[in-house]
Amino acid sequence: MPTNAKHAVRLPDEQVGYLLKRLMHQLRHQVEEQLRRGCDMSLAHLVTLDQLQQQPGIAGARLARRLLVTAQTMTGLLRRLEQEGAIERRPDPHNRRADRWYLLPAGLARLNAARDAGEPVMTKMLSLLEPREISQLRDYLERCVEGLESGTSTEREAPTPTPPPRRTRRSRGEPRTAP
């Protein structure tokens, strides 16, 4: 079966995106497996607890945006963690319709257990890199994130095409004219 040569070779930027996607797929799959076996927790719960430790008192809506999930999904995660005694909700002093979320000691214990469960996957992932390379990789990834979050483009901007002339509507009964 012949292959299309145009699609057989990826450009360097496509290769990076593809490798990042493969890495994230493997990382997520293996961490989820370790969390299920080690502490009966999902990656979503781990990341939620981690963010609450990093930013105590964060609002649920902001947490949802940060973790790239819907508000409904985040509400479900937060309620489950609250029922388990891992986190608590407090009213937002500036917005009576919002709540602020805080990590409780039981949540910190679960977070630490989850981190311990996921540690072997991180160690395995980085096992072929030297400490200097790990540091460089972290720096490169941070810069990639900054580049995407900044909204600026490093590509040369193509000239903005001039829009086609606007067509005016003719009045009822007005004859059509040739273009």
Contacts in CASP RR format, 6 or more apart in sequence:
PFRMAT RR
TARGET T0000
AUTHOR 0000-0000-0000
METHOD contacts of the structure
MODEL  1
MPTNAKHAVRLPDEQVGYLLKRLMHQLRHQVEEQLRRGCDMSLAHLVTLD
QLQQQPGIAGARLARRLLVTAQTMTGLLRRLEQEGAIERRPDPHNRRADR
WYLLPAGLARLNAARDAGEPVMTKMLSLLEPREISQLRDYLERCVEGLES
GTSTEREAPTPTPPPRRTRRSRGEPRTAP
10 18 0 8 1.000
23 125 0 8 1.000
26 125 0 8 1.000
27 121 0 8 1.000
27 125 0 8 1.000
28 43 0 8 1.000
30 121 0 8 1.000
30 124 0 8 1.000
31 43 0 8 1.000
31 46 0 8 1.000
31 118 0 8 1.000
31 121 0 8 1.000
32 42 0 8 1.000
32 43 0 8 1.000
34 117 0 8 1.000
34 118 0 8 1.000
34 120 0 8 1.000
34 121 0 8 1.000
35 41 0 8 1.000
35 42 0 8 1.000
35 43 0 8 1.000
35 46 0 8 1.000
35 114 0 8 1.000
35 117 0 8 1.000
35 118 0 8 1.000
36 42 0 8 1.000
37 117 0 8 1.000
38 113 0 8 1.000
38 117 0 8 1.000
39 110 0 8 1.000
39 113 0 8 1.000
39 114 0 8 1.000
39 117 0 8 1.000
41 110 0 8 1.000
41 113 0 8 1.000
41 114 0 8 1.000
41 117 0 8 1.000
44 67 0 8 1.000
44 69 0 8 1.000
44 73 0 8 1.000
44 77 0 8 1.000
45 77 0 8 1.000
45 80 0 8 1.000
45 81 0 8 1.000
45 110 0 8 1.000
45 114 0 8 1.000
46 111 0 8 1.000
46 114 0 8 1.000
46 115 0 8 1.000
47 67 0 8 1.000
48 63 0 8 1.000
48 67 0 8 1.000
48 74 0 8 1.000
48 77 0 8 1.000
48 78 0 8 1.000
48 81 0 8 1.000
49 81 0 8 1.000
49 86 0 8 1.000
49 87 0 8 1.000
49 103 0 8 1.000
49 107 0 8 1.000
49 108 0 8 1.000
49 110 0 8 1.000
49 111 0 8 1.000
49 114 0 8 1.000
50 111 0 8 1.000
51 58 0 8 1.000
51 63 0 8 1.000
51 66 0 8 1.000
51 67 0 8 1.000
52 58 0 8 1.000
52 63 0 8 1.000
52 87 0 8 1.000
52 101 0 8 1.000
52 102 0 8 1.000
52 103 0 8 1.000
53 103 0 8 1.000
53 108 0 8 1.000
53 111 0 8 1.000
56 102 0 8 1.000
56 103 0 8 1.000
57 90 0 8 1.000
57 100 0 8 1.000
57 101 0 8 1.000
57 102 0 8 1.000
58 66 0 8 1.000
58 100 0 8 1.000
58 101 0 8 1.000
59 92 0 8 1.000
59 98 0 8 1.000
59 99 0 8 1.000
59 100 0 8 1.000
59 101 0 8 1.000
60 71 0 8 1.000
60 74 0 8 1.000
60 75 0 8 1.000
60 78 0 8 1.000
60 98 0 8 1.000
60 99 0 8 1.000
60 101 0 8 1.000
61 71 0 8 1.000
61 74 0 8 1.000
61 98 0 8 1.000
63 74 0 8 1.000
63 78 0 8 1.000
63 101 0 8 1.000
64 70 0 8 1.000
64 71 0 8 1.000
64 73 0 8 1.000
64 74 0 8 1.000
67 74 0 8 1.000
69 77 0 8 1.000
78 87 0 8 1.000
78 89 0 8 1.000
78 101 0 8 1.000
81 87 0 8 1.000
81 107 0 8 1.000
82 88 0 8 1.000
82 89 0 8 1.000
84 106 0 8 1.000
84 110 0 8 1.000
85 104 0 8 1.000
85 106 0 8 1.000
85 107 0 8 1.000
86 103 0 8 1.000
86 104 0 8 1.000
86 106 0 8 1.000
86 107 0 8 1.000
86 110 0 8 1.000
87 101 0 8 1.000
87 102 0 8 1.000
87 103 0 8 1.000
87 104 0 8 1.000
87 107 0 8 1.000
88 101 0 8 1.000
88 102 0 8 1.000
88 104 0 8 1.000
89 99 0 8 1.000
89 100 0 8 1.000
89 101 0 8 1.000
89 102 0 8 1.000
90 99 0 8 1.000
90 100 0 8 1.000
90 101 0 8 1.000
90 102 0 8 1.000
91 98 0 8 1.000
91 99 0 8 1.000
91 100 0 8 1.000
92 98 0 8 1.000
92 99 0 8 1.000
92 100 0 8 1.000
103 111 0 8 1.000
126 134 0 8 1.000
129 137 0 8 1.000
170 176 0 8 1.000
END
